Amino acid sequence: MMNLYERLPRDDGLQDYGTICAANESRFNASHYSELLSTFTAGWRDPEHLAELLDFIAPPIPVARRFEFKVADNGEAFLSESDDIRAIGSAFKRIEFSGSSVTAKTFNKGLTIRVDHDDVAGDNWRERYVQLLLQRLYRNELRRAIAALEGSASFLSASYVWSPTTGTPNPDADIRAELAAAAELTGIRPNRLIIGEGAWDLRSDAYDHQDNAGSQRSAGLSPTELAQKLFVDEVRLIRARYQGSASKDAMLGNTIYAFQSQNGILKDESSNIKRFVTPVDGHSSFRVYLEEHSKFSDISVEHYSHILITFNQGIRKLSVIAA
């Protein structure tokens, strides 16, 4: 996977104001910790909804810096007991997660920006720069989550053609076929779907140009209605972009991923992908440091996380082209 910070300078204390750089953990000093700005991150709501998308793809699971988890055992998703009745004087039957154990750790991630005091206005400039760094960090994490799915997905070598000028494509039938293939392989039908903006547009175009009532109805389905039609829990559209080498690239584009995940799971419960996070200060996900100088301030935002594929079977990818 490409290093998301490879184009960012490292924080050596010599950057000009307004420069975003990869924060150096050694520069995080307790004397510069800002409780006020750290509290601000806990109540902040992302206007781009990147945090919601990240939680949808890779649900957060609180862990210590170093942790151990079980690689999912597919059979455990279907276990059921007929002997869960407790006899008088005895304990309940004890269940345990099986599967191989994996030891991992969360990584310290963060960014720093230098702000010249001659370039600020108003009383909330610190919060606005913290928001900028938070959005950047969430965008980095979202790219990591999508890259993790990409590295583990099973898909056909040929792309699906959803073109109104080539036959009578049925995009939803193609998606159902991939969901069924995953269920046949693992016994579990993927319950979540993410669709890139390009793939959504191609799906709509394929149905819009077919002159029949069924296609016109399919073209007008909302993501919620499409989820009901496909028998999955939820469908999310990914419209987020990031600055590539020469342009603003779509994070997903003409691609669809189907996978199994759910919110509020334990670290050993079955799920294709998880985001292990180490809470800071016992509860918050982010910590903010403020280094005040006579003419400028350095604002750093850090967090601890590790996105992992914990069960790689059943992740499906659909690559879509127009012709």
Sine and cosine of phi, psi and omega as CSV:
sin_phi,cos_phi,sin_psi,cos_psi,sin_omega,cos_omega
0.00,0.00,0.61,-0.79,-0.01,-1.00
-0.92,0.39,0.69,-0.72,0.09,-1.00
-0.91,0.41,0.89,-0.45,-0.09,-1.00
-0.94,0.34,-0.27,0.96,-0.02,-1.00
-0.97,-0.25,0.15,0.99,-0.15,-0.99
-0.91,0.42,-0.38,0.93,0.02,-1.00
-0.99,-0.14,0.05,1.00,-0.01,-1.00
-0.98,-0.18,0.69,-0.72,0.08,-1.00
-0.94,0.34,0.51,-0.86,0.07,-1.00
-0.98,0.20,0.57,-0.82,-0.03,-1.00
-0.96,0.27,0.96,-0.27,0.06,-1.00
-0.91,-0.41,0.19,0.98,0.04,-1.00
0.99,0.11,0.06,1.00,-0.08,-1.00
-0.92,-0.40,0.10,1.00,-0.06,-1.00
-0.94,0.35,0.47,-0.88,0.13,-0.99
-0.95,0.30,0.30,-0.95,0.02,-1.00
-0.91,0.41,0.52,-0.86,0.00,-1.00
0.99,0.14,0.02,1.00,-0.03,-1.00
-1.00,-0.02,0.81,-0.59,0.09,-1.00
-1.00,-0.01,0.74,-0.67,-0.01,-1.00
-0.63,-0.78,0.27,-0.96,0.03,-1.00
-0.96,0.28,0.84,-0.54,-0.10,-0.99
-0.95,0.30,0.62,-0.78,0.01,-1.00
-0.99,-0.11,0.84,-0.55,-0.08,-1.00
-0.86,0.51,-0.51,0.86,-0.04,-1.00
-0.92,0.39,-0.34,0.94,-0.01,-1.00
-1.00,0.03,-0.13,0.99,0.03,-1.00
-0.97,0.25,0.90,-0.43,-0.09,-1.00
-0.83,-0.56,0.68,-0.73,-0.06,-1.00
-0.86,0.51,-0.45,0.89,-0.02,-1.00
-0.93,0.37,-0.29,0.96,-0.01,-1.00
-0.96,-0.28,0.07,1.00,0.01,-1.00
-0.91,0.42,0.74,-0.68,0.01,-1.00
-0.94,-0.35,0.96,-0.27,0.02,-1.00
-0.92,0.40,-0.61,0.80,-0.02,-1.00
-0.89,0.45,-0.74,0.68,-0.02,-1.00
-0.95,0.30,-0.53,0.85,0.06,-1.00
-0.92,0.40,-0.63,0.78,0.07,-1.00
-0.90,0.43,-0.58,0.81,0.04,-1.00
-0.86,0.51,-0.63,0.78,-0.01,-1.00
-0.90,0.43,-0.52,0.85,-0.03,-1.00
-0.93,0.36,-0.56,0.83,-0.01,-1.00
-0.99,-0.13,-0.04,1.00,-0.06,-1.00
-0.95,0.32,0.64,-0.77,0.03,-1.00
-0.90,-0.44,0.83,-0.56,-0.11,-0.99
-0.96,0.28,0.88,-0.47,0.00,-1.00
-0.92,0.39,-0.37,0.93,0.03,-1.00
-1.00,-0.01,-0.07,1.00,0.02,-1.00
0.87,0.49,0.44,0.90,0.03,-1.00
-0.92,0.40,-0.60,0.80,0.00,-1.00
-0.90,0.44,-0.66,0.75,0.02,-1.00
-0.90,0.43,-0.68,0.74,0.03,-1.00
-0.89,0.45,-0.66,0.75,0.01,-1.00
-0.89,0.46,-0.70,0.71,0.02,-1.00
-0.90,0.43,-0.53,0.85,0.02,-1.00
-0.92,0.38,-0.67,0.74,-0.04,-1.00
-0.98,0.19,-0.76,0.65,-0.07,-1.00
-0.78,-0.62,1.00,0.01,-0.05,-1.00
-0.86,0.51,0.66,-0.76,-0.02,-1.00
-0.96,0.27,0.65,-0.76,0.04,-1.00
-0.76,-0.65,0.91,-0.42,-0.02,-1.00
-0.93,0.37,0.74,-0.67,0.04,-1.00
-0.57,-0.82,0.18,-0.98,0.13,-0.99
-0.97,0.24,0.14,-0.99,-0.01,-1.00
-0.82,0.57,-0.73,0.69,0.10,-0.99
-0.95,-0.33,0.75,-0.67,-0.10,-0.99
-0.56,-0.83,0.19,-0.98,0.03,-1.00
-0.74,-0.67,0.67,-0.74,0.04,-1.00
-0.65,-0.76,0.29,-0.96,0.01,-1.00
-0.99,-0.10,0.76,-0.64,0.16,-0.99
-0.92,0.40,0.75,-0.66,-0.15,-0.99
-0.84,0.54,0.72,-0.70,0.14,-0.99
-0.99,-0.13,0.91,-0.42,-0.11,-0.99
-0.83,0.56,-0.60,0.80,-0.06,-1.00
-0.91,0.41,-0.44,0.90,-0.06,-1.00
-0.93,0.36,-0.34,0.94,0.02,-1.00
-0.92,0.39,-0.26,0.97,-0.08,-1.00
-0.89,-0.45,0.10,1.00,-0.04,-1.00
-0.92,0.40,0.60,-0.80,0.05,-1.00
-0.51,-0.86,0.56,-0.83,-0.05,-1.00
-0.94,-0.35,0.58,-0.82,0.18,-0.98
-0.94,-0.33,-0.03,1.00,-0.03,-1.00
-0.88,-0.47,0.70,0.71,0.01,-1.00
-1.00,-0.09,0.23,0.97,0.04,-1.00
-1.00,0.01,0.81,-0.59,-0.03,-1.00
-1.00,0.10,0.77,-0.63,0.09,-1.00
-0.98,0.20,0.46,-0.89,0.01,-1.00
-0.85,0.53,0.77,-0.63,0.04,-1.00
1.00,0.10,0.00,1.00,-0.03,-1.00
-0.88,-0.47,0.16,-0.99,0.01,-1.00
-1.00,-0.06,0.23,-0.97,0.09,-1.00
-0.93,0.36,0.39,-0.92,0.08,-1.00
-0.88,0.47,0.70,-0.71,-0.02,-1.00
-1.00,-0.09,0.74,-0.67,0.07,-1.00
-0.93,-0.36,0.47,-0.88,0.00,-1.00
-0.65,-0.76,0.48,-0.88,0.10,-0.99
-0.99,0.17,0.74,-0.67,0.07,-1.00
-0.98,-0.18,-0.39,-0.92,-0.04,-1.00
1.00,0.01,0.31,-0.95,-0.04,-1.00
-0.96,0.26,0.58,-0.81,0.00,-1.00
-1.00,0.01,0.63,-0.78,0.03,-1.00
-0.80,-0.59,0.75,-0.66,0.07,-1.00
-0.99,-0.14,0.73,-0.69,-0.02,-1.00
-0.55,-0.84,0.01,-1.00,0.06,-1.00
-0.56,-0.83,0.41,-0.91,0.10,-1.00
-1.00,0.08,0.52,-0.86,-0.04,-1.00
-0.98,-0.20,0.62,-0.79,0.06,-1.00
-0.98,0.18,0.89,-0.46,-0.03,-1.00
-0.83,-0.55,0.56,-0.83,0.00,-1.00
-0.06,-1.00,0.16,-0.99,0.03,-1.00
-0.63,-0.77,0.47,-0.88,0.03,-1.00
-0.80,-0.60,0.61,-0.79,0.11,-0.99
-0.75,-0.66,0.68,-0.73,0.06,-1.00
-0.99,-0.14,0.80,-0.60,-0.06,-1.00
-0.88,-0.48,0.86,-0.50,0.05,-1.00
-0.98,0.21,0.71,-0.70,-0.07,-1.00
-0.92,0.39,-0.36,0.93,0.06,-1.00
-0.97,0.24,-0.13,0.99,-0.09,-1.00
-0.94,-0.35,0.27,0.96,-0.04,-1.00
-0.89,-0.46,0.40,-0.92,0.04,-1.00
-0.54,-0.84,0.55,-0.83,0.01,-1.00
1.00,0.10,0.09,-1.00,-0.05,-1.00
-1.00,-0.08,-0.24,0.97,-0.10,-0.99
-0.96,-0.28,0.42,0.91,-0.06,-1.00
-0.91,0.42,-0.54,0.84,0.02,-1.00
-0.90,0.44,-0.70,0.72,0.01,-1.00
-0.89,0.45,-0.61,0.80,-0.01,-1.00
-0.92,0.40,-0.60,0.80,0.04,-1.00
-0.96,0.27,-0.54,0.84,0.10,-0.99
-0.89,0.46,-0.66,0.75,0.04,-1.00
-0.87,0.49,-0.67,0.74,0.02,-1.00
-0.86,0.50,-0.69,0.73,0.00,-1.00
-0.93,0.36,-0.62,0.78,0.03,-1.00
-0.87,0.49,-0.71,0.70,0.01,-1.00
-0.88,0.47,-0.65,0.76,0.02,-1.00
-0.90,0.44,-0.67,0.74,0.00,-1.00
-0.92,0.38,-0.66,0.75,0.05,-1.00
-0.91,0.42,-0.62,0.79,0.03,-1.00
-0.89,0.45,-0.65,0.76,0.06,-1.00
-0.87,0.49,-0.69,0.72,-0.02,-1.00
-0.92,0.39,-0.62,0.78,0.02,-1.00
-0.89,0.45,-0.65,0.76,0.06,-1.00
-0.89,0.45,-0.62,0.78,0.03,-1.00
-0.90,0.44,-0.66,0.75,-0.01,-1.00
-0.90,0.43,-0.69,0.73,0.02,-1.00
-0.91,0.41,-0.64,0.77,0.03,-1.00
-0.90,0.44,-0.56,0.83,0.04,-1.00
-0.91,0.42,-0.68,0.74,0.07,-1.00
-0.89,0.45,-0.67,0.74,-0.01,-1.00
-0.86,0.52,-0.65,0.76,-0.05,-1.00
-0.96,0.28,-0.25,0.97,-0.07,-1.00
-0.87,-0.50,-0.04,1.00,-0.10,-1.00
-0.96,0.27,0.54,-0.84,0.15,-0.99
-0.97,-0.23,0.72,-0.69,-0.04,-1.00
-0.37,-0.93,0.28,-0.96,0.01,-1.00
-0.96,0.28,0.45,-0.89,-0.01,-1.00
-0.94,0.35,-0.48,0.88,0.00,-1.00
-1.00,-0.09,0.52,-0.86,0.03,-1.00
-0.99,0.10,0.43,-0.90,0.10,-0.99
-0.98,0.20,0.69,-0.73,0.01,-1.00
-0.98,-0.20,0.92,-0.39,0.04,-1.00
-0.91,-0.41,0.99,0.17,-0.05,-1.00
-0.83,-0.56,0.75,-0.66,0.03,-1.00
-0.92,0.39,-0.26,0.97,-0.02,-1.00
-0.99,-0.17,0.02,1.00,-0.01,-1.00
-0.84,-0.54,0.99,-0.12,0.02,-1.00
0.91,0.42,-0.50,-0.87,0.04,-1.00
-0.81,-0.58,0.99,0.16,-0.05,-1.00
-0.90,0.44,0.53,-0.85,0.06,-1.00
-0.78,-0.62,0.99,0.14,-0.09,-1.00
-0.81,0.58,-0.67,0.74,-0.05,-1.00
-0.91,0.41,-0.54,0.84,0.07,-1.00
-0.92,0.39,-0.60,0.80,0.05,-1.00
-0.90,0.44,-0.66,0.75,0.02,-1.00
-0.91,0.41,-0.69,0.73,0.02,-1.00
-0.87,0.49,-0.60,0.80,0.01,-1.00
-0.89,0.45,-0.64,0.77,0.03,-1.00
-0.93,0.36,-0.62,0.78,0.06,-1.00
-0.89,0.45,-0.67,0.75,0.02,-1.00
-0.92,0.40,-0.61,0.80,0.03,-1.00
-0.89,0.45,-0.64,0.77,0.04,-1.00
-0.91,0.42,-0.68,0.73,0.01,-1.00
-0.90,0.43,-0.60,0.80,0.03,-1.00
-0.93,0.38,-0.54,0.84,-0.03,-1.00
-0.97,0.24,-0.68,0.73,-0.14,-0.99
-0.92,-0.40,-0.24,0.97,-0.10,-0.99
1.00,0.10,-0.05,1.00,-0.01,-1.00
-0.85,-0.53,0.82,-0.58,0.06,-1.00
-0.99,0.16,0.78,-0.62,0.06,-1.00
-0.79,0.61,0.65,-0.76,-0.08,-1.00
-0.94,-0.33,-0.05,1.00,0.01,-1.00
-0.73,-0.69,0.52,-0.85,-0.06,-1.00
-0.67,-0.74,0.76,-0.65,0.16,-0.99
-0.89,-0.45,0.71,-0.71,-0.09,-1.00
-0.82,-0.58,0.80,-0.60,0.07,-1.00
-0.95,0.33,0.43,-0.90,-0.05,-1.00
-0.87,0.49,-0.57,0.82,0.03,-1.00
-0.91,0.41,-0.68,0.74,0.02,-1.00
-0.91,0.42,-0.62,0.79,0.02,-1.00
-0.91,0.42,-0.66,0.75,0.03,-1.00
-0.90,0.43,-0.67,0.74,0.02,-1.00
-0.91,0.42,-0.62,0.78,0.06,-1.00
-0.87,0.49,-0.72,0.69,-0.01,-1.00
-0.90,0.44,-0.68,0.73,0.00,-1.00
-0.88,0.47,-0.65,0.76,-0.03,-1.00
-0.88,0.47,-0.59,0.81,-0.01,-1.00
-1.00,0.09,-0.57,0.82,-0.06,-1.00
-0.86,0.51,-0.57,0.82,-0.11,-0.99
-1.00,0.00,0.06,1.00,0.05,-1.00
-0.99,-0.15,0.84,-0.55,-0.14,-0.99
-1.00,0.03,0.94,0.34,0.11,-0.99
-0.46,-0.89,0.39,-0.92,-0.13,-0.99
-0.90,0.43,-0.63,0.78,-0.03,-1.00
-0.89,0.46,-0.69,0.73,0.00,-1.00
-0.92,0.39,-0.64,0.76,0.01,-1.00
-0.90,0.44,-0.61,0.80,0.05,-1.00
-0.92,0.38,-0.67,0.74,0.01,-1.00
-0.89,0.46,-0.60,0.80,-0.01,-1.00
-0.89,0.45,-0.50,0.87,-0.07,-1.00
-1.00,-0.05,0.08,1.00,-0.03,-1.00
-0.93,0.37,0.64,-0.77,0.13,-0.99
-0.99,0.15,0.26,-0.97,0.08,-1.00
-0.82,0.58,-0.61,0.79,0.02,-1.00
-0.91,0.41,-0.69,0.73,0.02,-1.00
-0.93,0.38,-0.58,0.81,0.04,-1.00
-0.91,0.41,-0.62,0.79,0.05,-1.00
-0.87,0.49,-0.67,0.75,0.03,-1.00
-0.91,0.42,-0.64,0.77,-0.01,-1.00
-0.91,0.41,-0.63,0.78,-0.05,-1.00
-1.00,0.07,-0.10,0.99,0.00,-1.00
0.89,0.45,0.73,0.68,0.14,-0.99
-0.84,-0.54,0.29,-0.96,-0.07,-1.00
-0.93,0.36,-0.66,0.75,-0.08,-1.00
-0.34,-0.94,0.52,-0.86,0.09,-1.00
-0.86,-0.51,0.77,-0.64,0.03,-1.00
-0.86,-0.51,0.66,-0.75,0.10,-1.00
-1.00,-0.04,0.68,-0.73,0.03,-1.00
-0.95,-0.31,0.96,-0.29,0.03,-1.00
-0.96,-0.29,-0.04,1.00,-0.08,-1.00
-0.90,0.43,0.55,-0.84,0.04,-1.00
-0.76,-0.64,0.27,-0.96,0.09,-1.00
-0.63,-0.78,0.35,-0.94,-0.02,-1.00
-0.98,0.19,0.93,-0.38,0.06,-1.00
-1.00,0.07,-0.32,-0.95,-0.05,-1.00
-0.92,0.40,-0.55,0.84,-0.05,-1.00
-0.70,-0.71,-0.13,0.99,-0.06,-1.00
-0.43,-0.90,0.10,-1.00,0.07,-1.00
-1.00,0.03,0.95,-0.31,-0.11,-0.99
-1.00,-0.02,0.60,-0.80,0.09,-1.00
-0.95,0.30,0.66,-0.75,-0.01,-1.00
-0.93,0.37,-0.49,0.87,-0.05,-1.00
-0.85,-0.53,-0.64,0.77,0.06,-1.00
0.89,0.45,-0.78,-0.63,-0.07,-1.00
-1.00,-0.03,0.78,0.63,-0.10,-0.99
-0.69,-0.73,0.53,-0.85,0.07,-1.00
-0.76,-0.65,0.69,-0.73,0.09,-1.00
-0.85,-0.52,0.68,-0.74,0.12,-0.99
-0.88,-0.47,0.72,-0.69,-0.07,-1.00
-0.40,-0.92,0.16,-0.99,-0.01,-1.00
-0.95,-0.31,0.82,-0.57,0.02,-1.00
-0.27,-0.96,0.29,-0.96,0.08,-1.00
-0.34,-0.94,0.40,-0.92,-0.01,-1.00
-0.99,0.15,0.43,-0.91,0.11,-0.99
0.96,0.29,0.36,0.93,-0.02,-1.00
-1.00,0.10,0.31,-0.95,0.10,-0.99
-0.99,0.12,0.26,-0.97,-0.06,-1.00
-0.91,0.41,-0.36,0.93,-0.02,-1.00
-0.97,-0.26,0.00,1.00,0.02,-1.00
-0.97,0.25,0.38,-0.92,-0.08,-1.00
-0.94,0.34,0.78,-0.63,0.07,-1.00
-0.20,-0.98,0.59,-0.81,0.01,-1.00
-0.91,0.41,-0.63,0.78,-0.12,-0.99
-0.62,-0.78,0.61,-0.80,0.03,-1.00
-0.64,-0.77,0.45,-0.89,0.10,-1.00
-0.89,-0.46,0.97,-0.24,-0.01,-1.00
-0.99,0.16,0.80,-0.61,-0.05,-1.00
-0.79,-0.61,0.60,-0.80,0.09,-1.00
-0.97,-0.26,0.93,-0.37,0.00,-1.00
-0.88,0.47,0.61,-0.80,0.10,-1.00
-0.97,-0.23,0.58,-0.82,-0.05,-1.00
0.86,0.51,0.40,0.92,0.10,-1.00
1.00,0.10,-0.23,0.97,-0.08,-1.00
-0.51,-0.86,-0.67,0.75,-0.09,-1.00
-0.98,0.22,0.42,-0.91,0.02,-1.00
-1.00,0.03,-0.39,0.92,-0.09,-1.00
-0.81,-0.59,0.46,-0.89,0.10,-0.99
-0.79,-0.61,0.68,-0.73,-0.06,-1.00
-0.89,-0.45,0.68,-0.74,0.06,-1.00
-0.87,-0.50,0.65,-0.76,-0.01,-1.00
-0.79,-0.61,0.92,-0.39,0.04,-1.00
-0.96,-0.27,0.96,-0.27,-0.04,-1.00
-1.00,0.02,0.75,-0.66,0.11,-0.99
-0.83,-0.56,0.09,-1.00,-0.09,-1.00
-0.90,0.45,-0.61,0.79,-0.09,-1.00
-0.88,-0.47,-0.12,0.99,-0.01,-1.00
-0.43,-0.90,0.22,-0.98,0.05,-1.00
-0.74,-0.68,0.61,-0.79,0.13,-0.99
-0.97,-0.24,0.84,-0.54,0.04,-1.00
-0.93,-0.37,0.82,-0.57,0.00,-1.00
-0.85,-0.53,0.67,-0.74,0.08,-1.00
-0.83,-0.56,0.78,-0.63,-0.03,-1.00
-0.77,-0.64,0.36,-0.93,0.13,-0.99
-0.38,-0.92,0.16,-0.99,0.00,-1.00
-0.82,-0.57,0.81,-0.59,0.00,-1.00
-0.35,-0.94,0.24,-0.97,0.10,-1.00
-0.40,-0.92,0.90,-0.44,0.02,-1.00
-1.00,-0.05,0.82,-0.58,-0.09,-1.00
-0.71,-0.71,0.58,-0.81,0.22,-0.98
-0.99,0.11,0.90,-0.43,-0.05,-1.00
-0.98,-0.21,-0.11,0.99,0.09,-1.00
-0.37,-0.93,0.96,-0.29,-0.18,-0.98
-1.00,-0.03,0.01,1.00,0.03,-1.00
-1.00,0.06,0.62,-0.78,0.10,-1.00
1.00,-0.02,-0.06,1.00,0.09,-1.00
-0.98,0.20,0.82,-0.57,-0.06,-1.00
-0.88,-0.47,0.60,-0.80,0.04,-1.00
-0.81,-0.58,0.71,-0.70,0.12,-0.99
-0.90,-0.44,0.89,-0.46,0.12,-0.99
-0.99,-0.10,0.78,-0.62,-0.14,-0.99
-0.89,-0.47,0.70,-0.72,0.08,-1.00
-0.77,-0.64,0.31,-0.95,-0.05,-1.00
-1.00,0.05,-0.39,0.92,-0.02,-1.00
-0.35,-0.94,0.00,0.00,0.00,0.00
